[in-house]
């Protein structure tokens, strides 16, 4: 079973994603802080990451760059989940790194579609 890291400062959103991912055959771990999520990446083998972009303690791009330093393969399956609208920094990051984005609010089916796309390579 593939493991997925979920990083979001909104516990309800993170838990909803975790439950959905578990129900469709993945094992999802949720972290609400930068430090815990980075420790988890060091201690576990994750296949993909769903990460909020705007959090009080970090932005999704800072987590992406840190994860890329630690595990370049995992960074290839890094998905930003965001409610940010008209954010120049986010737009530049997406263009530069080519990460996938899910805009909040979202339908859970969007998570499945992105995972199917990643599964098919």
C-alpha positions as CSV (number, residue, x, y, z in Angstrom):
1,X,0.0,0.0,0.0
2,X,1.4,3.4,-1.0
3,X,1.9,6.0,1.7
4,X,0.9,9.6,1.3
5,X,1.9,12.5,3.4
6,X,-0.8,15.2,4.0
7,X,0.4,18.5,5.4
8,X,-2.2,21.2,6.2
9,X,-2.8,23.6,9.1
10,X,-6.6,23.0,8.9
11,X,-7.2,19.8,10.8
12,X,-10.7,19.2,9.3
13,X,-9.3,19.5,5.7
14,X,-6.3,17.3,6.5
15,X,-8.5,14.7,8.1
16,X,-11.0,14.7,5.2
17,X,-8.2,14.1,2.8
18,X,-6.7,11.3,5.0
19,X,-10.1,9.5,5.3
20,X,-10.7,9.7,1.6
21,X,-7.2,8.5,0.7
22,X,-7.5,5.6,3.1
23,X,-10.8,4.6,1.6
24,X,-9.4,4.5,-1.9
25,X,-6.5,2.2,-1.0
26,X,-3.7,4.5,0.2
27,X,-2.2,4.9,3.7
28,X,-2.2,8.6,4.6
29,X,-0.4,10.3,7.4
30,X,-1.5,13.8,8.5
31,X,0.7,16.4,10.0
32,X,-0.2,19.9,11.0
33,X,3.3,21.3,11.5
34,X,6.4,21.7,9.4
35,X,8.7,20.0,11.9
36,X,6.6,16.9,12.3
37,X,6.1,16.6,8.5
38,X,9.9,16.9,7.9
39,X,10.6,14.3,10.6
40,X,8.0,12.0,9.0
41,X,9.7,12.3,5.6
42,X,13.0,11.3,7.2
43,X,11.5,8.3,9.0
44,X,9.0,7.0,6.4
45,X,8.8,6.1,2.8
46,X,6.1,8.2,1.2
47,X,5.0,7.9,-2.4
48,X,3.2,11.3,-2.7
49,X,2.5,14.6,-0.8
50,X,-0.6,16.7,-0.6
51,X,0.4,20.0,1.0
52,X,-1.5,23.2,1.7
53,X,0.2,26.3,0.3
54,X,-0.7,29.0,2.9
55,X,0.0,27.9,6.5
56,X,1.0,30.1,9.4
57,X,4.3,28.5,9.9
58,X,5.4,27.8,6.3
59,X,4.4,27.9,2.7
60,X,3.9,24.9,0.5
61,X,6.8,25.9,-1.7
62,X,9.2,25.9,1.3
63,X,8.1,22.3,2.2
64,X,8.5,21.3,-1.5
65,X,12.1,22.6,-1.7
66,X,13.0,20.9,1.6
67,X,11.5,17.6,0.5
68,X,13.2,17.8,-2.9
69,X,16.6,18.1,-1.0
70,X,15.7,15.0,1.0
71,X,13.9,12.9,-1.6
72,X,13.9,14.1,-5.2
73,X,11.6,11.2,-6.3
74,X,9.0,12.2,-3.8
75,X,9.1,15.8,-4.9
76,X,7.9,14.6,-8.4
77,X,4.6,13.6,-6.7
78,X,4.1,16.8,-4.7
79,X,0.6,18.3,-4.9
80,X,-0.3,21.7,-3.7
81,X,-3.8,22.1,-2.2
82,X,-4.7,25.8,-1.8
83,X,-7.3,28.4,-1.3
84,X,-4.9,31.1,-2.4
85,X,-6.2,33.3,-5.2
86,X,-4.1,35.7,-7.3
87,X,-0.9,34.8,-5.5
88,X,2.1,35.8,-7.6
89,X,4.6,33.7,-5.6
90,X,2.4,30.6,-5.9
91,X,1.9,31.2,-9.7
92,X,5.7,31.5,-10.2
93,X,6.4,28.4,-8.1
94,X,3.9,26.3,-10.1
95,X,5.3,27.5,-13.4
96,X,8.9,26.9,-12.3
97,X,8.5,23.5,-10.7
98,X,5.5,22.1,-12.6
99,X,3.8,20.8,-9.4
100,X,0.1,19.8,-9.6
101,X,-2.4,22.1,-7.9
102,X,-5.8,21.5,-6.4
103,X,-7.8,24.6,-5.6
104,X,-10.0,24.8,-2.5
105,X,-12.8,24.2,-2.3
106,X,-12.4,20.9,-4.2
107,X,-14.3,17.7,-4.9
108,X,-12.7,14.6,-3.4
109,X,-12.7,13.0,-6.9
110,X,-10.0,15.5,-7.9
111,X,-7.6,13.8,-5.5
112,X,-8.4,10.4,-7.1
113,X,-7.9,11.9,-10.6
114,X,-4.5,13.3,-9.7
115,X,-3.4,10.1,-8.1
116,X,-4.5,8.1,-11.1
117,X,-2.5,10.4,-13.3
118,X,0.6,9.9,-11.1
119,X,0.1,6.2,-11.0
120,X,0.0,6.0,-14.8
121,X,3.3,7.8,-14.9
